[in-house]
């Protein structure tokens, strides 16, 4: 090799390395090992308990078995030698397609958002850097030099609006020989480019519902034509999410391939739109180019195996077409993508590094008189300015002497452990983040040490801070040591833990992320796919800093080095302490705390018998909560939502409102003012026990400190947002991620009649078969699969329970479970939060566009902690976060009476094409009823006066 050749080779290598670090690409576009695709995998216990229930999970009674029992498919195909470009039209289902495609090809699937580049030419120019002119023979660079096929995702909007499409329309026009598959909006874009009329569906929007699709069987198939429906039965059921349709009647170059009829059997579910028996084009192809489109969603869990088979058919066709054409495609890009799969410096050799901390455990053995969590929190933490209780409040009734099998009870299995503590340890600190919904001077992140009281200002956001602390600070701890007090003098000994504790919590960060953290996570999502950077992107209807309560941080966490864990199943208490590694002083301080706390809990034993369950207070004289937006405005907001849905801007919008109140509390003889919210929480947990309840208090001792939160959160949430637990059956640092979205609520029947239980069961069954509620739930399940699909290993995202009915103290809820697996060496809890926050059950879909619309509808009012999440991020990488719903947020009123509180209740519901404005308003009131009644009881018991906020 000549000297100049060596220089040129080094130059090309340098250019490629630079491009790989600067070119917008999905961080997830890495080559994967072949993994079986699991789209619906019932739990072993669920498979036997549900019986034939799975067969009606989408259709609400349909007999056909949509979900095969094992949930595996696609295992017979060999991985294709296919390079795929997936264009994301800012949809919330794109990564479901990504997951499917990644199980079909041996190469990385590249994902870009449609506006990652200002023009098609800019995108092609960026590819030029990956393929030097000499390697390409001096010919112009084109898409086929890098990709064998393109998939266009669904998305909001219309192909007639250039701002909705980015580079997509030019991509279609300038790549007539590249196989393209368009899904939903991508399908409509193909029709639009080739002269078809794209119009509103005559029957109105159809979102999250099943339709039977039929197609013509081609007796002789041209080898240059893709048979999309090969190996599919006719007709087959699909899930539809669309408001627009392609009219192919006047389009000579487009051939319709499949269609369905809209026939509404039940006029009551038709919502504000009219039914029609008109044929709707469900698939099309160009007569001369390898361009195909499907109007339905093959990636939806409801379409199931048929959707996977259809996408496989297209990919198999794309590979065979390239082979027949003998098209040369450079391997340069394939090699470059390998770098993205390497461990980062922070991850490399993580197990070989010493952690900053060591985790200590002391177990208090159970007996019949150990105190319950409420008593312990009241004694230890209720008077603390900064405290928390992650309260599985259903545990006390679920695990009694006649304890039910927790594996068969979804509520009991979520309610085994309660965790509590305060910001009072030697290592503890409080982290408060005031985001862009606050006034500019108040914004920023502040860290306060419990011991030194120093305030440290940070320029980063809350998630960036937590990431740096957990990763750069080497805070992950994989081992735990047991402290045993050997004699009556409390002499301590350190022993290896014989049996791992039955919970994954190891101390760490406990706190909440308010809904407005969405600004941070959405910017992060855009950056992963080459979209607008965080400093460039702003929501079109940003939350107003003039309508934001300055006492409520956007997010707040404690670093907890001392905490108590209660096992509702066994009645045992665990003390979890965190000390600095290689520090004798820190270790001694932790052991001393354990000794003292163990003794105090022992002294509380005799008080357990004094606890009595109180009869619920009946609402007699309802207090006057004032809604942030009136009933008339709320119903107008629903009409606006229907218009957005009709125009294809959203599938589902979770519209919320704030009910507000001012409460004056008379001075208590033994308690400080800041303790009174906990008195409210005690009533709430007795009246509305829920598996993901929580109480959190933030009250700065020095009110003059800038950026100091003063807020109490009383939460009785039934919904898990995200949990991360160690995968027990795998090797390495594998974790199982779980989300349990709720969509569908019905009030329970409470009566004393002999048939009261039967009436209540009929209500639950009606909810289970509700077309509207099932559609809402399915949309959010598909959204959560998408969000987890961004970070979970390929082929691991699945749904063990779909549309289960879970029963709580006051309501029945429709709950699904979505799970996936992450590699803990490459993906952290913060990555999972950034991919999924805010929870789709509190936004709707597509998430980004829908949140922009909600900003306008909700008039720029910050939701605060409501719609966010609250829980822990443990030092071993595990996590458990709820969705903050069924909650009261209390803040002191500045400049007025010292005992006056603002009380805010967030509530709302999902608006779909099937929603009725009156029903939705009543559902909003239903969800807030138990809170309003509890607050009424709280003010009566504490002799308070009440005034509504005007």
Secondary structure as UniProt FT lines:
FT   HELIX           3..22
FT   TURN            27..28
FT   STRAND          37..38
FT   HELIX           44..50
FT   HELIX           51..56
FT   TURN            57..59
FT   STRAND          72..73
FT   STRAND          84..89
FT   HELIX           94..102
FT   TURN            103..104
FT   STRAND          109..113
FT   TURN            114..115
FT   HELIX           120..128
FT   TURN            129..130
FT   TURN            133..138
FT   HELIX           143..145
FT   STRAND          149..155
FT   TURN            159..160
FT   HELIX           162..165
FT   TURN            166..167
FT   HELIX           168..173
FT   TURN            176..177
FT   STRAND          179..183
FT   HELIX           185..193
FT   TURN            194..195
FT   STRAND          197..200
FT   TURN            202..203
FT   STRAND          206..215
FT   TURN            223..224
FT   TURN            228..231
FT   STRAND          236..242
FT   STRAND          244..247
FT   TURN            249..250
FT   TURN            252..253
FT   STRAND          254..261
FT   HELIX           267..269
FT   TURN            271..272
FT   STRAND          279..286
FT   STRAND          291..294
FT   TURN            298..299
FT   TURN            301..304
FT   HELIX           305..325
FT   HELIX           332..337
FT   HELIX           338..341
FT   TURN            345..349
FT   HELIX           350..352
FT   STRAND          357..364
FT   TURN            368..369
FT   HELIX           373..380
FT   TURN            381..383
FT   STRAND          386..391
FT   TURN            393..394
FT   HELIX           395..398
FT   TURN            401..402
FT   HELIX           406..408
FT   HELIX           410..413
FT   STRAND          417..422
FT   STRAND          429..434
FT   TURN            436..437
FT   HELIX           440..442
FT   STRAND          444..449
FT   TURN            450..452
FT   STRAND          455..458
FT   HELIX           462..467
FT   HELIX           468..472
FT   TURN            473..474
FT   STRAND          481..485
FT   TURN            488..489
FT   STRAND          492..496
FT   STRAND          508..513
FT   HELIX           515..517
FT   HELIX           518..528
FT   TURN            529..530
FT   TURN            534..536
FT   TURN            540..541
FT   HELIX           545..547
FT   TURN            550..551
FT   STRAND          555..560
FT   STRAND          562..567
FT   TURN            568..571
FT   STRAND          572..580
FT   TURN            581..582
FT   HELIX           584..603
FT   HELIX           605..610
FT   STRAND          626..627
FT   HELIX           631..646
FT   TURN            647..648
FT   STRAND          652..664
FT   HELIX           673..675
FT   HELIX           676..687
FT   STRAND          692..699
FT   TURN            703..704
FT   TURN            706..707
FT   STRAND          710..717
FT   STRAND          720..726
FT   TURN            728..729
FT   STRAND          734..740
FT   STRAND          742..747
FT   TURN            754..755
FT   HELIX           756..769
FT   HELIX           771..789
FT   TURN            790..791
FT   TURN            794..795
FT   STRAND          798..807
FT   STRAND          811..823
FT   TURN            824..826
FT   HELIX           829..836
FT   HELIX           840..842
FT   STRAND          844..845
FT   HELIX           847..857
FT   TURN            858..860
FT   TURN            864..867
FT   STRAND          869..874
FT   TURN            875..876
FT   STRAND          879..883
FT   STRAND          887..892
FT   TURN            894..895
FT   TURN            898..899
FT   STRAND          900..911
FT   TURN            913..914
FT   HELIX           917..941
FT   TURN            942..943
FT   STRAND          945..948
//
